[in-house]
Amino acid sequence: MGDKINVPIICRLQGTNAKEAKELIDNSGMEIISATEFQEAADKVSEVLS
């Protein structure tokens, strides 16, 4: 363990409590980009790749 992940992680959340899960991920300190809408997730992928 302790290995750093060298690629971006984008997590799309859907369903019950998705907004709450997004808030937990966003405040976790982990380097994870979260989104609740499909288009938002796709836009974040485009941002990371540009």
N, C-alpha and C positions, 0 to 999 in steps of 0.2 A: 504494500500500500504506500501512499504518500507520493505516488507518481503523478506528475502534472499532466493533465490532458491538454494537448496542444492544438486542438481544433475547437471551434465554437460549438456550443450546445444550445440549440433552440428547441424549446419545449412548447408545444401547442396543447393547451388544456381545454377540455370540453366536458360539459355535463354539470351535474349537481356540484355546487361548491367550487366551480372552476375559478371564480373571482377570488375566493378565499385562498385557494391553493396558489394562485398567481402571487398574491400578497406575501404568502409564506416564502415562496421561492425568491421573490424580489428582495426580501429582507433577510435572507439566509446568509448572505455573504458569499455564496457560491457563484461561480462565473457561469451562470445559466441565464439565457435570454428567454423570457416567457411571453406568451401571447394567448389570448382567449379566442380571437377571431382568426379564421383561415387566412384572410387577406393580410392581416397584421403580421402573421407568422411569415407569409411569403415575402412581404416587404422587408422584414428583418433579415431573411436569408439574402435578399438582394443587397441590403446594406453591408452585410458581412463579407459578401463576395466581391464588392466593388472596391 
